[in-house]
Amino acid sequence: MTVGRVTETLAERRASGRPVIEARGLGLTFQTADGPVHALKDVDLSISAGDFVSFIGPSGCGKTTFLRIAADLETPTSGTISVNGMTPAEAREARAYGYVFQAAGLFPWRTIGGNVSLPLEVMGYPQAERRERVARVLDLVELAGFEKKYPWQLSGGMQQRASIARALSFDAELLLMDEPFGALDEIVRDRLNEELLKLWDRTGKTIAFVTHSIPEAVYLSTRIVVMSPRPGRVTDIIESPLPRERPLHIRESRDFLDIAARVRDGLRAGVGDVV
Ligand SMILES: Nc1ncnc2c1ncn2[C@@H]1O[C@H](COP(=O)(O)OP(=O)(O)OP(=O)(O)O)[C@@H](O)[C@H]1O
């Protein structure tokens, strides 16, 4: 079976500059009992193949809403968005993305292998291919050998890696990650950040990543989207000058600190608008 198999090479994909997510004038207003909530307003954003784009901003600025619209979990009230050249509904049908939530969300009665295999079972992959894919993605997230363990036998960081493996199992080109490491302590988070970068480099995935952490956004991203609330909107898009190879100590470099300062300024300015 070749569903969703990567056909382009990594270099070709990156060189293509092909938009994986393209949003134009995107907006979503929720009608609530207390009146309209402008979760997202006038967002123009293009995410190219192979990009690692982080969304950062204070609570309520629409980061999750953007990801949920791309994943067809919410419907925009204005503007347009395409995912791999399709509508979000078509992209969901085509399994064009994997979604990683803040909580690992593993089924406790299934083994780690069983959890990772679940989307493949739903999609009807034959058993032999499921086994091969589960082994491959568990290896990618450095969980080889944990296939027969249950979620409760793993640390929080390992559970989160398993949920990333589950999102990778069917070879979607795009990973939507909503604060996947937000609940983890800093040391585990640093390690997972390093591993995620390696995984991104090895697989050539396009990643849209929500975070509250400035260092995490700067360390991981090729581009950082700074957002502000009421209405949720994009206030700055920062292209990272950092090299692809990023040892953790790059966080002490001048370039890193300069980008972090620009993100911080953007966040302050955005909040200032509504004070
Ligand atoms: N289903 C909903 N109904 C009404 N309002 C909603 C709904 N979902 C989100 N909102 C509101 O939309 C705004 C944006 O929410 P969203 O979750 O996208 O923000 P966020 O930036 O991801 O926040 P956080 O960092 O706290 O997760 C918030 O004001 C939120 O309360």
The ligand as an SDF file (V2000), in Angstrom:
LIG
                    3D

 31 33  0  0  0  0  0  0  0  0999 V2000
  -15.9320   27.2120   20.5550 N   0  0  0  0  0  0  0  0  0  0  0  0
  -15.7250   28.4620   20.9750 C   0  0  0  0  0  0  0  0  0  0  0  0
  -16.7700   29.2600   21.2950 N   0  0  0  0  0  0  0  0  0  0  0  0
  -16.5910   30.5500   21.6870 C   0  0  0  0  0  0  0  0  0  0  0  0
  -15.3680   31.1250   21.8020 N   0  0  0  0  0  0  0  0  0  0  0  0
  -14.3060   30.3780   21.5050 C   0  0  0  0  0  0  0  0  0  0  0  0
  -14.4170   29.0190   21.0800 C   0  0  0  0  0  0  0  0  0  0  0  0
  -13.1720   28.5180   20.8440 N   0  0  0  0  0  0  0  0  0  0  0  0
  -12.3210   29.5230   21.1260 C   0  0  0  0  0  0  0  0  0  0  0  0
  -12.9890   30.6430   21.5150 N   0  0  0  0  0  0  0  0  0  0  0  0
  -12.4170   31.9370   21.8590 C   0  0  0  0  0  0  0  0  0  0  0  0
  -11.6260   32.3590   20.7730 O   0  0  0  0  0  0  0  0  0  0  0  0
  -10.4630   33.0410   21.2320 C   0  0  0  0  0  0  0  0  0  0  0  0
   -9.2460   32.3650   20.6570 C   0  0  0  0  0  0  0  0  0  0  0  0
   -9.1040   31.0770   21.2620 O   0  0  0  0  0  0  0  0  0  0  0  0
   -7.8640   30.1130   20.9860 P   0  0  0  0  0  0  0  0  0  0  0  0
   -8.0850   28.8780   21.7840 O   0  0  0  0  0  0  0  0  0  0  0  0
   -7.6540   29.9790   19.5320 O   0  0  0  0  0  0  0  0  0  0  0  0
   -6.6560   30.9560   21.5910 O   0  0  0  0  0  0  0  0  0  0  0  0
   -5.1790   30.5120   21.8990 P   0  0  0  0  0  0  0  0  0  0  0  0
   -4.3110   31.6150   21.4310 O   0  0  0  0  0  0  0  0  0  0  0  0
   -4.9140   29.1590   21.3690 O   0  0  0  0  0  0  0  0  0  0  0  0
   -5.1970   30.4610   23.4910 O   0  0  0  0  0  0  0  0  0  0  0  0
   -4.3840   29.5290   24.5200 P   0  0  0  0  0  0  0  0  0  0  0  0
   -2.9700   29.9570   24.4120 O   0  0  0  0  0  0  0  0  0  0  0  0
   -4.9920   29.8690   25.8470 O   0  0  0  0  0  0  0  0  0  0  0  0
   -4.6270   28.1020   24.1050 O   0  0  0  0  0  0  0  0  0  0  0  0
  -10.5400   33.0290   22.7410 C   0  0  0  0  0  0  0  0  0  0  0  0
  -11.0810   34.2500   23.1850 O   0  0  0  0  0  0  0  0  0  0  0  0
  -11.4630   31.8780   23.0490 C   0  0  0  0  0  0  0  0  0  0  0  0
  -12.1420   32.0810   24.2640 O   0  0  0  0  0  0  0  0  0  0  0  0
  1  2  1  0
  2  3  1  0
  2  7  2  0
  3  4  2  0
  4  5  1  0
  5  6  2  0
  6  7  1  0
  6 10  1  0
  7  8  1  0
  8  9  2  0
  9 10  1  0
 10 11  1  0
 11 12  1  0
 11 30  1  0
 12 13  1  0
 13 14  1  0
 13 28  1  0
 14 15  1  0
 15 16  1  0
 16 17  2  0
 16 18  1  0
 16 19  1  0
 19 20  1  0
 20 21  2  0
 20 22  1  0
 20 23  1  0
 23 24  1  0
 24 25  2  0
 24 26  1  0
 24 27  1  0
 28 29  1  0
 28 30  1  0
 30 31  1  0
M  END
$$$$
